[in-house]
Every structure is written in C-alpha cells, then in structure tokens.
C-alpha cells in the first residue's frame, strides 16, 4: 500500500472544542501560518466541512489553489447545499448511517453526473459503515486510523482492492500520539 498525498484536516481551524483537551482554536495569524506552511510542504488537499465553523472560508482565502474536500451531512446534501459551495475537488457524506449509505436517492444526489467535483465519498467511523461505503461504490472513503486504532485495516485493504481512494483520519489521535499534549486533559 502506498501513500500518494497528504490532506490537511481543518476542523481545528474553525472549532474551538475540536481536539484532545482543546478549549480554543488557533488565532487568525496562526491559522494563516498553518495554511501557508502546509502549502510550502506540498500539501494541496484540504478536508473541511459544513460543521467546521469558518474553516472553509480560511482555506478558500489563504489556499485558493487547494483541492478542497467538503464533508456534509446527508440532510444537507439532499437539500442541495453542495451546489452552493463553488468548485470542490471532492464531496463526502459526513458520518452517514448504513441505512443512508444504502439509500439510492442520496448516493445518486452526491454522485450525479453534473456535479462540480471529481471525488465522491464518505467519512465514516465503524467497519459496518465502511462496508456500506464499499457496497455503494463511492469513489473514496475516510476512516479513523492510527497506531492505537487499527480496526479498519481490513476495510482499507478491501476499499483499495475495490478501487476506492482511502483517506486515513486522525493519524496522531488528535495530538495524543505527539509530544504536544495539552496541560490538562
């Protein structure tokens, strides 16, 4: 298995409570510095979501050539919210249920031919949800994966064999697997 790109998750840029022990989000100068440094390091893919506060706005302003993957709840997708976002590299269902992934109407909306994005997928948590993504024949899947959470290894292999692009989410377990732990947990 090879890794051909990195994708920077942006939830922390827009949400004060996101991350282990977090009570605030980075300030404006730090957000700009993070986005600029990511681009200097060659990161061109950015994962954002309708639920991530103003993270998408920061990415669009300070990384305008970025490939943006937008995550939305199935309800927002069905309401047409994807078409209000401008150009996207990808559109992912955010935490859909197995039943929603089996809904042909929902999968049809996100995968419609006139879409303005090339990558269609889903961001899920459980192996059962991951199997439903593979069965729905979406083009990509995002699953949690790190040294301490390897329950999706089989999923990753099956998704790769099925031709899906795989995005591993939270490789450092929201900071727990780094030397930058918060003062209080």
C-alpha positions in Angstrom: 0.0 0.0 0.0 1.4 3.4 -0.9 0.5 6.9 0.3 0.5 9.4 -2.6 -0.8 12.6 -0.9 -1.4 14.3 2.4 -4.7 16.0 3.2 -4.8 18.6 6.0 -7.9 18.3 8.2 -9.3 21.8 9.1 -11.8 21.1 11.9 -9.5 22.7 14.4 -9.2 25.9 12.4 -13.0 26.5 12.8 -13.9 24.8 16.0 -12.7 25.8 19.5 -13.5 22.5 21.1 -12.0 20.2 18.5 -9.1 18.1 19.6 -7.9 16.5 22.8 -8.1 18.9 25.8 -8.8 21.8 23.4 -10.7 24.9 24.6 -9.8 27.3 21.9 -9.0 27.4 18.2 -5.9 29.0 16.7 -5.9 32.8 16.3 -6.1 34.3 12.8 -2.4 34.7 12.4 -1.8 31.1 13.4 -4.4 29.9 11.0 -2.8 31.7 8.1 0.6 30.4 9.2 -0.7 26.8 9.3 -2.3 27.1 5.8 0.8 28.7 4.3 3.2 26.2 5.9 1.0 23.3 4.7 1.3 24.7 1.1 5.1 25.1 1.5 5.3 21.5 2.5 3.4 20.5 -0.7 0.0 19.8 0.9 -2.6 20.6 -1.7 -5.6 18.7 -0.3 -7.7 20.2 2.5 -10.6 18.4 4.3 -13.3 20.8 5.5 -16.9 20.5 6.4 -20.1 22.4 6.8 -19.9 21.7 10.5 -16.3 23.1 10.9 -17.3 26.7 11.5 -15.5 29.1 9.2 -12.6 26.7 8.3 -13.7 26.5 4.7 -13.6 30.3 4.4 -10.0 30.3 5.7 -8.9 27.6 3.2 -10.5 29.3 0.3 -8.9 32.7 1.1 -5.4 31.6 2.1 -5.0 28.4 0.0 -7.0 29.4 -3.1 -5.4 26.7 -5.3 -6.2 24.0 -2.8 -8.1 20.9 -3.6 -11.0 21.1 -1.2 -12.9 18.1 0.0 -16.2 19.2 1.6 -17.9 17.0 4.1 -21.7 17.4 4.7 -24.4 15.5 6.5 -26.7 13.6 4.2 -29.5 16.0 5.1 -27.5 19.0 3.8 -26.6 17.1 0.6 -30.2 16.3 -0.1 -31.1 19.9 0.5 -28.7 20.9 -2.4 -26.0 22.5 -0.2 -23.2 21.0 -2.2 -24.1 23.2 -5.2 -23.8 26.3 -3.2 -20.1 25.7 -2.4 -18.3 26.5 -5.7 -15.6 24.3 -7.1 -14.7 21.3 -4.9 -12.2 18.5 -5.5 -14.5 16.2 -3.6 -17.7 15.8 -1.8 -18.0 13.4 1.2 -21.0 12.3 3.2 -20.1 13.2 6.8 -20.9 10.3 9.2 -23.7 8.7 7.3 -25.6 5.8 8.7 -25.6 2.4 7.0 -29.2 3.0 6.0 -28.3 6.3 4.4 -25.5 4.7 2.5 -28.0 2.2 1.2 -30.3 5.0 0.0 -30.1 5.1 -3.8 -31.5 8.6 -3.9 -28.9 10.0 -1.5 -26.0 8.2 -3.3 -27.5 9.4 -6.6 -27.5 13.1 -5.5 -23.9 13.1 -4.3 -22.8 11.2 -7.4 -24.8 13.0 -10.0 -23.1 13.5 -13.4 -23.5 17.3 -13.5 -21.6 17.7 -10.2 -18.8 20.2 -9.9 -16.4 17.8 -8.1 -14.5 14.7 -9.2 -14.2 12.7 -6.0 -17.3 11.3 -4.2 -17.0 9.5 -0.9 -18.0 9.2 2.7 -16.3 9.8 6.1 -17.3 7.0 8.5 -16.4 5.6 11.9 -17.4 1.9 12.1 -16.4 -1.1 10.0 -20.1 -1.7 9.2 -20.4 1.8 7.8 -17.2 1.3 5.8 -18.6 -1.9 4.3 -21.7 0.1 3.2 -19.5 2.7 1.5 -17.7 0.0 -0.5 -21.0 -1.6 -1.4 -22.4 1.8 -2.5 -19.5 2.0 -4.9 -18.5 5.5 -3.9 -15.1 6.6 -5.1 -13.5 7.3 -1.7 -13.7 6.5 1.9 -12.3 8.2 5.0 -11.8 6.2 8.2 -10.0 6.7 11.5 -6.7 5.0 11.5 -3.6 5.3 13.8 -1.3 3.1 15.8 -3.8 2.7 18.6 -6.9 2.4 16.3 -6.3 -0.2 13.6 -9.8 -1.7 13.4 -10.1 -0.5 9.7 -7.0 -2.3 8.4 -9.2 -4.9 6.6 -11.5 -2.1 5.4 -8.6 -0.2 3.9 -7.4 -3.3 2.0 -10.9 -4.1 0.7 -11.5 -0.5 -0.3 -8.2 -0.4 -2.1 -9.0 -3.6 -4.0 -12.4 -2.1 -4.9 -10.7 0.9 -6.4 -11.6 3.5 -3.7 -9.3 6.2 -2.6 -8.6 5.8 1.1 -8.1 8.7 3.5 -6.9 7.9 7.0 -8.3 10.3 9.5 -6.6 11.3 12.8 -3.3 9.5 12.4 -2.0 11.2 15.6 -5.2 10.7 17.5 -5.9 14.4 17.9 -2.5 15.0 19.3 -2.3 12.1 21.8 0.4 10.4 19.7 2.7 13.5 19.6 4.8 15.2 22.2 2.5 18.3 22.2 -0.1 17.2 24.8 -2.3 19.8 26.4 -1.6 20.9 30.0 -4.9 19.3 31.1 -7.0 16.5 29.6 
